[in-house]
Amino acid sequence: MANVVVVGAQWGDEGKGKIVDWLSERADVIARFQGGHNAGHTLVIDGTVFKLSLLPSGIVRGGKLSVIGNGVVLDPWHLVKEIDGLRAQGVSITPESLMIAENTPLILPFHGELDRARENAVGVAKIGTTGRGIGPAYEDKVGRRAIRVADLADPATLEARVDRALVHHDALRRGLGLDPVDRAGLIAALTDIAPSVLEYAAPVWKVLNEQRKAGKRILFEGAQGALLDIDFGTYPFVTSSNVIAGQAATGVGLGPGAIDFVLGIVKAYTTRVGEGPFPAELHDADGERLGQRGHEFGTVTGRKRRCGWFDAVLVRQTCATSGVNGIALTKLDVLDGFETLKICTGYELDGEKIDHLPTAANHQARCVPIYEEMPGWSESTEGARSWADLPAAAIKYVRRIEELIDCPVALLSTSPEREDTILVTDPFAD
């Protein structure tokens, strides 16, 4: 049976939550493979709104196994809070429906404190992080001083791991003018939260390999977007993990052969939260209109998103780095009523035309978009469920995007409701 990876192909906020929820009905397992609770997914199911940031989107669907893989960094207190919130909405969450990889690194309170202290340091350029400790937690993972889920089960190991981490962090904190970490308080807090996390702990790599051999359909869910990838994003204004599709295998413990289809989620225009280059950004009435009509505020942070026209250069690039087989185009209805639409088809850098986003940050900042104009449409596309429901101009817009990004549309989303989706190619088809 086919296994599908879902990745955001822009700067995040592309509508992955709805698409993953739509696909999860056809999947047996939904596995989150990177990121932390800095990502937000909003699901609308039968009029009920679910806001997720750490748990896989499939958790709201009964009869599915949801998995948090080792590529994720986990805040245990946020996990418990999110579980409690969903239970209050009537969602059943048990160790049979949720598994957390035993080798998943933890986000601890001092990670968030360090994150915020760095962002607030005078004279230091801001990265635009959410301040939730995601980056510092990944740093500790790579630095071999992380505390992982399995460590919570053994008091002696936990204390040794904490001591190793504090040698590093207390030195950093002194430099930033912060007090040393309360070691005893931290160990007590971890000991207290441990049972609530350990009940979901499992050898996820083993479970998923068994599920795959049994012919189960696995849906791999990422967070953020490919342009925030630590290697291929707009560095340093990126997240601290690999976001592109190749991470799906590493982030849960499966080989790359487990991936059969990569679905890139792409918004019909472009948005970005936080700092960093954005060649097609709009600072005019059109940009404000996109933001208002698209309700462009972060699910987790509430921060206003920067808005711009569709950038085909960037999406073509991310489709290549993630090996995207087809895209899910979302929020087409936000463009209803625009008399003229623009698509960025290339850049001009110091008088030279280029067809990709350069790697150097100073070059990225100087890229000037080259636009192609297309007629808009006055009819509504909201809620369309077939090509016949779309205006001719909207279809032409979609087809032109396919040409420019060199990738076909597999799904077309026309509202936040899961059923308002036009299926062109079934990602789960064998």
C-alpha positions, 0 to 999 in steps of 0.5 A: 500500500502507498505511504504518503509524505505531506510537506509544506512547500512554502514558509509554512501555514499552507493549510497542511492541517486540513489536507492531512486530516482529509488524507488521514481518513484513508490512512492507518497511521499518521506519523509526525516526523519533525518540529515541535509545538511551534507549528500550528494546525487548525482542523474544522470537522463538522463545524468544530475547530481543533487547534493542534501544535504538537499532536499529529492531525490524525489524533482527532480521527478514531481508529487511527494510530498517531505517532510522534517520531524521534525527529520531533522535539517534545515539550512534555508539559505542552503535550499534557496540556494539548491532550487535556484540551482535546479530551475536553472536546471529546477526543479519546487519546490512549496509548493505543491511539498515540505513541511517542518514540522513546528516543524523542528529545525533550524541550525543557523550561531552560530551552525556552528561556535561552531562546527568548534571551537570545532574541531579546539580546541587545545588538543581536539580529532577531531570527524570528523564533516563537521563543518556545525552545525549539532551537536550543532543544535541537542544539542539545540533541546534536550536542549529545546532551539532550534528555530523551523520553526514555531517560524519564524512566530511570532516576539515576540516568535522568539526574546524569543527563540533567547534570550534563546539560546544565554544565553547558546551559549554566555557562550560557546563562551566566553570559546572558545575565540569567540565574543558574537553572534550579537543578532540584526543581527541574528534576522534581518537575520531570519526575512529576510529569514522567508518568504522563509521558511514559505511558505513550512511549514506544519503540516507534521505529519497530512499530512502524516497520511492522505496520509497513510490512503488514500493508498499512498505509502510513501518512507522514506529517511535517511541520513548518514549510520547506523554505524554513528547512535548516539546510535549504531554507532562507538561512538563518531565518529558518527552523532548527530541523530538516523540513523537507520530505527526506526527513520523514524516513529519518524522523520516525525510523524507516528507510527512504524506500517507505516513501511512495508519494510526496505531496507538497502543500502550496497556498495560492499566494505566499505568506511568511511569519517572522523575519527573513527575505520575502521577494514577492511580499506586498506592502500595499492594499493587495497585501492587506486584502490577502491577509484579511481575506485569508485570516493570516494570523499564526495558529500558535503565536497569533502573529500577523503573517506577511503576504505576497503574490504566488512565487513560482520560483520558490515553489519550483525549488522546494518541489525539487528539494523534496521530490514532490510528486504532486501539490495540494493547492489551498486557499484558492478562494482567497483570490476571489474578486481580484481583478488582476493577479500576479505570479512571480516567475523569476528574479532580477539580481543586480541587473541579471535575471535568475530562476532560483533563490540564491543561497547567500543571504545578501543576494536573497535580500536583493532579489527583485521579483519579475511578475506575470499578470493574469486576469482574476475572476469575480465569481466565488470558488469557495466550497467548489468540489469539482472543476466544473464549479470553478470559473474559467479564469481560476482554472487557467490560474491553476494550470499556469501554476502547474506549468511554472512549478513543473509539478501537477496539482493533485488536490485543490482546496477551496475552503477550510472544510475538509469536504471542499476538496477537488481530488485530481490524483489520489496520493494513496493510489498504488 
